[in-house]
Amino acid sequence: MRSHLWNPESSQGVAALQGSYYAVSGLWPIASIGTFQLVTGRKHDLWLVKTVGLLIATIGSVLMLSARREETSTEIATLGIASAAAIAGIDLIYYANGVLRWVYLVDAAMETAIVGGWARALARGRGR
């Protein structure tokens, strides 16, 4: 295995970790909508939950592929940072409005850590 692939201080490491998290969390409602709703709360539009899940899993697969190929370009970093920031924002706004359960605060913390990981890796200039 490549030295930077799972190193959270490299851009490849951040891409691999974020990609893995997104693949698992994105495919969860596809694999088991019942357990997904048990943890996150009842959803009305299951087609929308599954659509968002597949989009998140798609982002994850692109991030994992870039990490594996050691090609974490500016575009890949932007995808990672922007998607994590967007998801964290949605988590926080809709939790504050009483729409989402507290478990979404855990996801918001994960997304914030991902943004921080990208910032740290890019500042160090590793993995490119």
Backbone as a ProteinNet text record, in pm:
[ID]
protein_1_A
[PRIMARY]
MRSHLWNPESSQGVAALQGSYYAVSGLWPIASIGTFQLVTGRKHDLWLVKTVGLLIATIGSVLMLSARREETSTEIATLGIASAAAIAGIDLIYYANGVLRWVYLVDAAMETAIVGGWARALARGRGR
[TERTIARY]
83.5	0	88	47.2	126	134.9	245.1	270	172.1	124.4	35.1	-112.9	-144.7	-284.9	-372.1	-325.8	-406.5	-346.6	-254.1	-193.2	-282.8	-348	-440.9	-373.7	-240.7	-171.1	-138.8	-170.3	-148.8	-283.2	-281.5	-407.1	-462.1	-373.1	-421.8	-490.1	-433.5	-492.9	-629	-640.9	-770.1	-871.8	-831.2	-922	-966.4	-873.5	-907.2	-1003.1	-976.2	-1062.6	-1200.6	-1205.2	-1334.4	-1409.9	-1339.3	-1403.8	-1463.8	-1392.4	-1443.4	-1566.3	-1559.5	-1672.7	-1795	-1773.7	-1883.9	-1939.7	-1853.8	-1902.5	-1993.1	-1948.4	-2027.2	-2156.4	-2145.8	-2266.2	-2361.3	-2308.1	-2394	-2468.2	-2402.6	-2466.4	-2556.2	-2543	-2623.7	-2773.7	-2832	-2976.5	-3016.3	-2923	-2951.3	-2955.3	-2858.7	-2847.5	-2955.1	-2989.6	-3086.4	-3156.3	-3259.9	-3333.5	-3395.8	-3427.5	-3486.6	-3392.3	-3269.4	-3173.7	-3131.3	-3124.8	-3090.9	-3194.2	-3321.8	-3427	-3433.1	-3398.5	-3395.9	-3298.6	-3184.1	-3081.6	-3108.1	-3145.7	-3153.9	-3293.4	-3393.3	-3530.9	-3607.5	-3738.1	-3827	-3816.8	-3814.2	-3807.9	-3934.7	-3979.6	-4102.4	-4073.5	-3972.9	-3939	-3817.6	-3843.5	-3734	-3652.9	-3716.5	-3643.5	-3538.1	-3569.2	-3475.1	-3359.3	-3389.2	-3284.9	-3188.2	-3242.1	-3157.4	-3079	-3139.4	-3069.2	-2950.4	-2973.3	-2864.5	-2757.5	-2799.9	-2704.4	-2615	-2674.1	-2594.2	-2501.1	-2545.7	-2458.5	-2339.8	-2365.7	-2257	-2161	-2214.7	-2129	-2046.6	-2104.4	-2031.6	-1914.7	-1938.3	-1829.2	-1721.5	-1763.7	-1668.8	-1585.3	-1647.3	-1571.8	-1469.2	-1504.1	-1408.6	-1291.2	-1320.6	-1213.9	-1122.2	-1180.9	-1099	-1014.3	-1071.1	-995.7	-878	-901.1	-791.7	-681.7	-719.8	-620.1	-539.7	-607.8	-541.4	-444.7	-483.1	-399.2	-297.1	-301.8	-213.3	-227.4	-352.9	-382.8	-481.2	-441.5	-529.3	-502.4	-568.5	-554.7	-630.3	-616.7	-692.9	-842.6	-884.4	-1026.7	-1075.2	-993.5	-1030.8	-1038.4	-940.6	-943.2	-1066.4	-1099.9	-1219	-1345.2	-1353.5	-1467.9	-1479.4	-1368	-1368.5	-1409.5	-1348.7	-1377.2	-1519.6	-1559.6	-1692.4	-1804.2	-1788.6	-1894.6	-1905	-1791.8	-1795.2	-1855.7	-1818.4	-1873.1	-2023.2	-2066	-2208.5	-2289.6	-2241.4	-2313.6	-2316.6	-2204.7	-2202.4	-2302.3	-2307.5	-2402.4	-2546.6	-2580.8	-2716.8	-2747.1	-2652.1	-2670	-2702.3	-2623.2	-2637.9	-2764.5	-2792.7	-2911.7	-3039.1	-3048.8	-3172.9	-3184.2	-3073	-3080.5	-3133	-3078.3	-3120.5	-3268.2	-3320.5	-3461.9	-3552.9	-3495	-3574.7	-3615.3	-3553.9	-3588.5	-3509.3	-3382.7	-3293.5	-3265.1	-3237.4	-3201.5	-3058.3	-3027.2	-2894.8	-2782.6	-2811.6	-2707.1	-2644.3	-2718.1	-2662.7	-2555.7	-2554.5	-2445.2	-2314.9	-2325.1	-2206.8	-2152.3	-2241.7	-2197.9	-2138.3	-2199.1	-2144.7	-2003.3	-1979.7	-1844.7	-1747.8	-1791.5	-1707.1	-1674.4	-1774.8	-1754.5	-1659	-1672.5	-1583.1	-1440.2	-1425.3	-1291.8	-1231.9	-1314.6	-1267.7	-1215.5	-1291.3	-1245.2	-1111.9	-1102.4	-977.2	-862.9	-892.5	-791.2	-739.1	-831.5	-789.9	-704.3	-747.5	-671.8	-530.4	-520.6	-388.7	-301.6	-358.4	-281.6	-235.9	-324.6	-288.1	-184.9	-195.8	-97.5	40.8	44	172.2	226.6	138	181.4	220	169.8	203.9	106.7	155.5	68.3	28.7	93.6	56.3	157.1
-118.1	0	124.6	225.6	347.6	419.5	488.3	550.3	662.5	735	848.1	809.2	687.9	652.7	667.5	624.9	637	734.8	818.5	919.9	1043.4	1074.5	1187.7	1323.3	1326.4	1453.2	1477.4	1382.5	1399.9	1417.7	1482.2	1499.6	1365.1	1269.9	1136.2	1070.1	1087.7	1029.7	1087.7	1219.4	1283.8	1237.6	1233	1187.2	1042.9	957	816.4	803.7	875.9	869	927.4	1045.6	1105.9	1017.1	966	879.3	755.1	696	577.3	610.9	721.9	765.8	792.1	858.6	889.4	763.7	669.7	546.1	470.5	457	384.5	459.2	588.5	663.5	683.1	694.5	710.6	583.8	470.2	343.4	287.1	339	288.7	291.1	406.2	403.5	314.2	285.5	194.2	50.6	17.8	-118.4	-149.9	-51.3	-76.3	53.1	86.9	210.2	203.5	83.8	67.2	108.9	57	95.1	240.8	288.8	429.7	519.9	488.4	568.8	548.9	432	406.4	502.2	524.6	611.5	758.9	789.6	930.4	990.8	907.3	956.4	920.8	918.6	880.7	981.9	930.5	1013.4	992	1098.9	1090.9	1053.8	1114.7	1091	998.9	869.2	772.3	776.7	811.8	823.3	933	1041.9	1151.9	1112.4	1040.2	990.1	901.2	813.8	723.1	797.5	899.2	980.1	1051.4	1116	1185.6	1085.3	970.6	867.5	824.6	803.1	763.2	874.9	999.7	1112.2	1121.6	1103.8	1106.5	989.8	872.1	756.6	780	847.6	879.8	972.5	1075.6	1164.9	1083.6	995.4	911	825.2	769.2	683.5	763.9	886.2	972.6	1007.1	1039.6	1071.9	952	833.3	713.4	680.4	695.9	669.2	765.3	892.8	990.3	958.7	915.7	879.5	758.3	660.7	537.9	566.6	657.3	691	799.9	847.9	955.5	1079.5	1113.8	1229.2	1323	1376.2	1469.4	1610.1	1642.9	1772.8	1880.1	2002.2	2113.4	2086	2027.2	1996.9	1892.4	1793.4	1690.4	1750.7	1833	1899.7	1988.3	2059.1	2144.6	2061.3	1948.1	1857.9	1811.5	1771.2	1723.8	1831.6	1948.6	2058.7	2109.4	2134.4	2191.7	2096.2	1968	1873.8	1860.3	1854.3	1844.8	1970.2	2086.9	2212.3	2222.3	2182	2187	2093.5	1971.9	1875.7	1922.8	1975.4	2028	2141.9	2229.9	2341.4	2294.5	2198.5	2142.2	2077.3	1998.2	1933.3	2036	2141.1	2241.2	2324.4	2368.8	2452.2	2374.9	2253.2	2178.4	2116.9	2097.1	2059.9	2179.2	2297.5	2419	2449.3	2413.1	2435.9	2324	2225.5	2117.4	2009.1	2007	1908	1778.7	1790.7	1675.2	1639.3	1512.1	1461.7	1500.4	1483.1	1516.8	1440.6	1323.6	1244.4	1320.1	1413.3	1493.6	1590.2	1619.3	1699.3	1619.6	1489	1402.8	1408.7	1400.4	1410.3	1548.1	1653.5	1788.7	1798.7	1735.6	1734.9	1658.8	1547	1470.1	1552.9	1619	1700.4	1816.2	1876.6	1986	1935	1817.2	1756.8	1728.2	1687.6	1662.4	1791.6	1900.4	2030.1	2067.8	2048.7	2076.4	1989.2	1863.8	1773	1818.2	1860.1	1912.9	2038	2128	2252.3	2221.3	2129.5	2093.4	2028	1934.2	1864.4	1960.7	2049.7	2144.1	2244.6	2285.9	2379.5	2315.7	2187.5	2115.9	2084.9	2088.3	2062.3	1919.1	1826.7	1684.7	1616.4	1510.2	1418.8	1462.7	1559.7	1602.5	1560.3
0	0	0	-70.8	-82.2	51.9	73.4	204.2	237.1	136.6	162.6	163.3	118.9	96.1	219.9	336	457.1	557	513	598.5	600	713.3	716.4	701.3	697.8	677.2	530.1	442.6	298.8	229.4	114.1	41.4	-5.6	-38.5	-73.9	44.9	163.1	283	314.2	303.3	328.7	224.8	97.9	-7.7	16.7	58.6	85.4	203.2	309.8	428.4	400.7	337.1	303.8	205.4	106.4	8.4	71.3	164	233.6	317.2	389.6	471.7	383.6	270.5	180.4	114.1	79.6	18.2	114.9	238.9	339.2	371.6	401.3	440.4	322.5	202.3	85.1	47.2	63.1	26.8	136.6	257.3	368.5	338.9	294.8	269.7	151.8	64.1	-46.8	6.1	89.6	142.9	246	330.3	437.3	477.4	404.5	434	573.5	619.2	752.4	863.7	861.2	965.8	950.7	827.2	804.9	873.1	854.2	916.3	1067.4	1114.2	1257.8	1327	1265.2	1323.2	1293.4	1170.1	1127.7	1136	1154.2	1159.8	1033.3	1048.2	937.4	824.7	703.3	583.3	501.7	437	357.1	211.8	153.4	13.4	4.3	7.2	7.7	-121.2	-232.2	-358.3	-348.7	-276.9	-261.5	-169.9	-63.1	27.2	-50.7	-132.8	-210.4	-318.1	-378.1	-478	-415.4	-301.4	-231.8	-188.6	-139.8	-100.3	-215.4	-331.8	-447.9	-493.8	-484.4	-519.8	-424.1	-295	-196.3	-220.5	-248.6	-277.9	-404.6	-502.3	-625.1	-596.1	-515.8	-474.8	-404.2	-315.5	-243.8	-336.3	-438.5	-531	-609.9	-648.7	-719.5	-628.1	-502.9	-407.5	-383.4	-366.8	-344.9	-467.5	-585.8	-708.1	-721.1	-691.4	-700.7	-599.4	-480.8	-379.4	-424.6	-476.4	-522.2	-636.7	-724.9	-839.9	-806.8	-681.9	-636.1	-723.5	-754.2	-838.5	-768.8	-656.7	-586.2	-637.7	-746.2	-811.4	-733.7	-779.8	-722.2	-732.1	-843.4	-862.2	-761.7	-734.5	-637.1	-497.3	-461.6	-330.5	-318.7	-425.8	-425.6	-407.3	-476	-459.8	-315.2	-256.4	-118.5	-19.8	-32.4	60.3	42.9	-81.2	-106.4	-66.7	-96	-59.1	92.2	161.6	308.3	370.3	319.5	372.6	346.3	227.4	194.3	283.5	302.1	386	530.9	580.8	718.4	733.7	635.9	640.4	645.4	561.1	560.8	695.3	745.7	876.2	984.2	991.2	1098	1082.8	962.1	939.1	971	918.7	938.8	1077.7	1145.7	1287.4	1367.2	1341.7	1413	1389.6	1272.7	1241.5	1291.7	1361.1	1417.8	1319.9	1202.9	1101.3	1118.9	1156.9	1167.2	1312.2	1335.6	1468.3	1505.7	1632.7	1685.5	1616.6	1561.6	1496.9	1379.5	1323.1	1214.3	1263.8	1393.3	1449.9	1448.3	1465.5	1456	1313.4	1216.5	1077.6	1049.1	1102	1082.3	1138.3	1252.3	1310.3	1220.3	1165.5	1072.6	948.8	894	773.8	802.3	919.8	959.4	974.4	1031.3	1043.8	906.2	812.8	676.3	613.4	627.8	575.2	639.4	770.7	840.6	791.2	763.6	710.1	574.9	489.2	359	376.6	463.6	484.9	533.1	626.1	679.8	573	499.5	395.6	286.6	245.8	140.2	188.7	314.7	370.6	377.6	406	412.7	273.8	174.3	38	9.3	89.6	72	-22.3	-79.8	-152.8	-290.8	-347	-481.7	-581.3
[MASK]
++++++++++++++++++++++++++++++++++++++++++++++++++++++++++++++++++++++++++++++++++++++++++++++++++++++++++++++++++++++++++++++++

